[in-house]
Amino acid sequence: MKLSHEKVVQLSHRIISAIEALDEVEIFEEPNTIRQESVRILVDLLREEEKIEEITRQRIASHKRTIPEGGAEWDLLFRKYYSDELRKLGITPFQHHT
């Protein structure tokens, strides 16, 4: 997991604070219950991201020739394959333009 458990918990506190700050939202559940659910969702998303990264790495490794990690070709393939995996899940990948 790329984020520590402490960081995920910190994010969950920020999420509940942001929700509580919205005038348009009325909360019927205990804030701690919402925060705990936020932690669960974030952890699930991070695990899913790890799976996608592993699939992406395996696809690159499956090429007939070795493509060194960190090189321009590897980076390009990683972004392409990672985006492909996100699309399979119905997620539109964010395109960073430099």
C-alpha positions as CSV (number, residue, x, y, z in Angstrom):
1,M,0.0,0.0,0.0
2,K,1.4,3.4,-1.0
3,L,-0.1,5.2,1.9
4,S,0.4,4.3,5.5
5,H,-2.6,3.4,7.7
6,E,-2.0,6.6,9.6
7,K,-2.2,8.6,6.4
8,V,-5.4,6.9,5.4
9,V,-6.9,7.7,8.9
10,Q,-5.8,11.3,8.5
11,L,-7.5,11.5,5.1
12,S,-10.7,10.0,6.6
13,H,-10.7,12.8,9.2
14,R,-10.4,15.4,6.4
15,I,-13.2,13.7,4.5
16,I,-15.6,13.9,7.4
17,S,-14.6,17.5,8.1
18,A,-15.3,18.4,4.5
19,I,-18.7,16.7,4.6
20,E,-19.6,18.4,7.9
21,A,-18.6,21.8,6.4
22,L,-21.2,21.4,3.6
23,D,-24.4,23.3,4.2
24,E,-26.1,21.2,1.5
25,V,-25.5,17.9,3.4
26,E,-27.3,16.7,6.4
27,I,-25.6,13.8,8.2
28,F,-27.9,11.2,9.8
29,E,-25.1,8.8,10.8
30,E,-22.5,9.2,13.5
31,P,-19.4,11.0,12.0
32,N,-17.1,8.2,13.3
33,T,-19.1,5.6,11.4
34,I,-18.7,7.7,8.2
35,R,-15.0,8.1,8.9
36,Q,-14.5,4.3,9.4
37,E,-16.4,3.6,6.1
38,S,-14.1,6.2,4.5
39,V,-11.0,4.3,5.8
40,R,-12.5,1.0,4.4
41,I,-13.1,2.5,1.0
42,L,-9.7,4.1,0.8
43,V,-8.0,0.8,1.8
44,D,-10.0,-1.1,-0.8
45,L,-9.1,1.4,-3.5
46,L,-5.4,1.2,-2.6
47,R,-5.5,-2.6,-2.8
48,E,-7.2,-2.4,-6.2
49,E,-4.5,0.0,-7.3
50,E,-1.8,-2.4,-6.2
51,K,-3.5,-5.2,-8.3
52,I,-3.6,-2.9,-11.3
53,E,0.1,-2.0,-10.9
54,E,1.0,-5.7,-10.7
55,I,-1.0,-6.6,-13.8
56,T,0.6,-3.7,-15.6
57,R,4.1,-4.8,-14.6
58,Q,3.3,-8.4,-15.7
59,R,2.2,-7.2,-19.1
60,I,5.5,-5.3,-19.6
61,A,7.5,-8.3,-18.3
62,S,5.7,-10.6,-20.8
63,H,7.3,-8.9,-23.8
64,K,9.7,-11.1,-25.7
65,R,12.6,-8.7,-25.1
66,T,13.5,-7.2,-21.7
67,I,12.3,-3.6,-21.3
68,P,14.4,-2.0,-18.5
69,E,12.3,-0.4,-15.7
70,G,12.8,3.3,-15.5
71,G,13.5,3.8,-19.2
72,A,11.4,5.9,-21.4
73,E,9.8,2.9,-23.2
74,W,9.0,1.2,-19.9
75,D,7.4,4.4,-18.6
76,L,5.3,4.8,-21.7
77,L,4.1,1.2,-21.7
78,F,3.4,1.4,-17.9
79,R,1.1,4.5,-18.5
80,K,-0.6,2.9,-21.5
81,Y,-1.2,-0.5,-19.8
82,Y,-2.2,1.1,-16.5
83,S,-4.8,3.3,-18.4
84,D,-6.0,0.2,-20.2
85,E,-6.6,-1.5,-16.9
86,L,-8.5,1.5,-15.5
87,R,-10.7,1.6,-18.5
88,K,-11.6,-2.1,-18.0
89,L,-12.9,-1.0,-14.6
90,G,-14.9,1.8,-16.2
91,I,-12.6,4.5,-14.9
92,T,-11.4,7.3,-17.2
93,P,-7.7,7.8,-16.6
94,F,-6.5,11.3,-15.9
95,Q,-4.2,12.4,-18.6
96,H,-1.4,14.6,-17.4
97,H,-0.1,16.9,-20.1
98,T,3.4,18.4,-19.7
